[in-house]
Amino acid sequence: MKNVVLLFLVLLCVGMSTASFQHAENKKANTTNDTLSLFIPEGWPQPHYDFNKNPLTTKGIALGRKLFYDNLLSRDSSFTCAGCHLSYTNFTHIDHALSHGIEDRIGTRNTLSIMNPAWQETFMWDGGVTHLDVQPLAPLTSPHEMDMNVDTLLKRLKESDEYPQLFKEAFGEKGEVSGYYMFRALSQFMLTFNTYNSKYDKVMRKEEGVAFTEREQKGLEVFRAKCASCHQEPLFTNGSFQNNGLAIDTALHDGGRIKITGNANDSLKFRVPSLRNIEVSYPYMHDGRFKNLQTVLLHYSHGIVNSATTAKELQGGIDLVEDEKRNLVIFLRTLTDMTFLRNPDLAFPKND
């Protein structure tokens, strides 16, 4: 089934692309290091990321893209950031329940999608990272993932034939190879991972010739009545951490956000993830326990485990009849943004 879904995406999306940023003063891109500005869709909140401290530039984004897809960033040069964050699956992976890394090592949580990061205040399932510029440090140094020493990595980049010049082009003559600039370049690339061109978005924009089917509309109504308190439009998350009533995984014993705060009220709470592109970003939940949306909805209707920290909206489960579940899944598929998933500017950089 996974192969069928991916083939379907390929056939529909070859050649499609979208821009998530625009040139300042609407200048045409050229060989200079143009400054770019983030495109903010109408009705969206202002982003949290401070672009004054790290302006988007064509060269900075290009450097970040090269780093994102370079296996030099892993200890044994066998793994890249994209190893867990695939562009065509919403910048996550679908072949493991948990993150994975060099030497086939397996991590402790499902890989989160990277999308619309400028609007996030915290990162990771437990919110343990509070700024995008340092987020890559976690997978880079994790023994379960890239297992890399940052000083060793910087030495590799300094000794390479390309990177010293690329850093100077991106950040000026003072832009030597350093962690400071490396992480800012990675941020610049990730800040272009913006998705807002799904069927849902087109309907909300009232684009001519685009409308929900009857079942999609019914699914939207179910969603707004029973899901939107946590998965708020237009980002489809409220950015909070909640206990969504999952039974504790007996192998991982993951306590969630309590590991960060030490507060008993945060026990078993995890990030409320965005539902954008949810159709292609399975498996679901912090431990990847659910393989499809149908089992997710079965959990919410009949599988909630009540505890002291279970979200009040979920106490006793969500009342969903089978037809509502079907319509809800049909609606959730309208959140799939094909132009984002097949944007060639975000994919592996091919040499022209």
N, C-alpha and C positions, 0 to 999 in steps of 0.2 A: 504493500500500500504506500509506503514512504516513497519508493521509486516512482510510482504512478503520480503522486502529488508533485514531486520535483520535476518530472517530465512535463506535466501539465503547466507548471510555472514557466519552464523554459520555452515551450511552444508559444505561450501567450505573451511573453515579455521580452523576447530577443529584440534588441535595438531600442528599447524604451529607456528613458532616463529622466531625471528631474533635478532641478537645482534647489538646494536648501539654503543657499546664500546668494547674495548679489554683489556686484561690484559697486564700491562706493562711487557716487556720482555717475553711476551707470556707464562707466568706461568699459570698452571692450578689452578682454584679456589679451595680454601680450607677454613678451619675454621678461618684462620687469616684474618686480615683486609687488603686485597690486594689492592694496588693502581692500578687504571685502567686508560686507555687513550682513549679519544674519537676517534672513527673511522671517518675519513673524506673521503667521496667518491671522486674518481678521478674527477677532473674538478670543484669541489666545492671551493668556497672561504674559507679563513681561518675564524674560528668562532670569534665572538666578545667577548664571555665570557672569562674571565681570569681564567684559571684553576690553575694557580700558587697560587692564593689566596684561592682556594677551590677545592683541588684535588678530583677527583672521587675515592671512595673506596667502597668495597663491603659492609661494615658495614654502611657507610654513606648513600648509596643508599637504603639499607634495612630499615634504620630508617626513611628516607624520605618517603618511600613507606608506612610504617605503619602509619605515620602521615597523609599522603594524604587520606587514607581510614578510618581514625578514627573519629567517631562522637563526640569525646571529644572536637574537635576543634570548635564546634558551641555552642552557649550560652545555649541552652536547650538540648544539646547532641542528636540532632535528625538529623543532617546534616553533610555531609563530603565534602571535596574538590571534590570528585568524583560525588557528587550530581549534579554538573553542568558540570563536565568534565569526560565523560564516555569513557573508553579506546576503546570500539568497535565502537564508533561514532566519532573517530578522536579527542578524548578528548574535546568534547563539548556535548551539549544536543540537542535533537531533539523534545522534547515534549512541549516546550514553545518557543514563539517568543522572549521573554525576559528572562534574568537570573531569578532564583528563589532561595528561601532560607527557613529559618525556618518559621514555622507557615504559610506556603503557601504564603509568601510574594513575591512580584514580583518586579524585578529590573527595570532599565531604559534602558538597552541595551542588545542585543543578546550576548550570551556567545561566546567568541572567542575560537577557537581550540588552544590547546597547542601542538605544533610540531616544531621540529628543533629549540628549543629556544636558543641554543648556538649561532645561527647566527642572533639573533635579538638584535638591539641596544635599542629599546624602546618597551613598552608593553601597553596594553589596546587600545581601539579604537581611543583614542585621543593622545596616546603617553605620558600620564601623569605619567607613571612609567618608570624610566630610568635604572633600574637594576633588573635582575631576582631575586636576593636575597631578595628584598623587595616587589616584586610583590604580594606574598600571603597576605601581610598586608592589601591590599585593600578589597578583599572579606572577610577576617577574621573579619574585623572591620565594614564592611558595615551593616547598619541596615536592608537592604533589603536581605542580604545573610546570613552570619553566626553570625553576631551581637555579636561578642565576644570581651571581654576586654582582652588584651594580658597578663596583670598581673594575671588575673584570670586563664587564660589558663595555664600559666607557673606553677602556684600553683597546678593545677590539675595534670600536668605531673610530678611534683616533688613528689606528694603524691601517684602516681600510683606504682604498684608493679613491673612494667617492665621498664619504661622509664629511670630512673636514671642510671641503668646498661647499657641500650642500648646507651645512650648518651656517656658514658665512653668508651664503645667498639668502637664507631664510631669516637670519637675525642680525645681519650686518657684520662689520669687521670684528666686533667684540663677541660675535656669536660663535665662540669656540665650542668644541664638543664637550658637553657637560650635562649632568643630570638636570640642571635647571632648564636648559633649552630642549633637551630630549623629551622631557615630560610635557613641556608646552607645545612642542610639535605634535606629539601624540594627541594632546587635547584638541588642537586645531583640527586634525583630521576627524576625530570622533564628533566634534561639534558640527560636522556636516552630515551626521547620521540622523537626518530629520525626516519624519514620515507624516504627511498630511494630505495625501492625494488618493485616498481610498474611495470606494463608492460612497461610503458614509460621508466623507468630506465633501464630495461633489454634490450630494443631495443637500447637505447643510448649506452649501454655497449657492444652491438653487441653479446649478448649471443646466443649461437647456438640454433636453432630451435624456436627463438622468433622473430616475425616480425609483424608490423602493418598490419591490413587489409586495403583494398583499401579505405574504408570510414574513418578509423582512420587516415591514412596518409593524406587524403584530409582535415580532421579536423585539423590536426597539421599545415598544410599549411595555413588554415584560421586563426588559432590561432596566428601564427607567423606574419601574415600580419596585423591583426586587434586587437590583444589583448596583445601582448608581450611587448609593451612599458611600461606598468605598471606591468604586471605579468611575470617578467623576469625569464627565466630558469637559473639554475636548481631549485631554491627555489620557483619559480612561484610567486614572489613578488619582487618589487624593494625597499621595506621598506619605501616608501613615504606615505604621506597623501594627498588625493585627494578628490575633490568634484565630485562625479560621477553622478551628475545630478538628484538626487532623489528629489521628491517633499518633502517639509518639513512636518514631521509628526505633525498633528495638536494637538495631545494629548501630545507628549513628548517635542516638540519645541527644539530639540537637535541641538545646534549650532556646535557640533564637536570640533575640535582642538582649536578653538578660546577661549574656556573655559580655556585652559591651557596657551596659549601664549598671549591672549588679542589682538592679531593682526587681524585686519579686513580681511587681505588677507587669513586667515585660517578659515574664516567662512564656515561652512558646509563641512569641510574637515574631512575625517576619514581615518583610516589605510587602505592601500591596502592589503587585506589578501592573504595569500598563497592559491593557488587552489589545492594543494595536498589533496587527499582524499575528494575532494569537493562533490563527489557523495553521501557520507554518512553523510555530516555535515550540512544538511539543518536544519532550514530555513536560508535564506541568507540576507545579509546587516546588518548594525549596529542595526537595530530595528527588524530584522527577518521578514520583510514584505513579502518576496517572498518565496513560499513553494517549488519550484522546479526550475531546471535550465532553463526550457523553458520560464518561466515568467521572469527570470533574463535577458535572451537574448532579450525578447520582450521589456523590459525596455531599453536596450542599443540600440535597433534598432528604437524604436518608442516612448519611454517614457522620453527621456532626457529633463530636465528642465534647460534651459540656464540661467546663472546668471554671475555676475562679477567674481566668483571664480571657475566656472565649468571648469574642465580640458580641455585644448585646444584640446586634441585628441577626446573628446566627444562632442564638440560643434556641434549641429545639428544631433547628433546620429551617430552610426556606421552602415554603409551600409551592411546589411546582408540579403541575400535572404533565403528563407525557407530551401533550400537544404544545404546551408552553416551552418545554425543553427543546423540542424540535424547532420551533420558531426562534428560540433564543440562539441556537447554534447557527441557524440560517442567517440571523442578523449579525452574529459575530464574524461571519465570513465577509461581511461588507466592510470590515475594518482592515482587510488585506490590501495593502498598497503595492501594486505590482511595479509601479515606476520606481519606488524605493528599493524593492527587493532585487531589481534588475538594473539598477543604476550603474553603468560602466565606470563612472567616476569613483565609485566606492569599492569596486571589485579589485582583484589582484592586478597590479599595474603591469601591463604587458609592454615589452619594448617595441616601439614602433620602428 
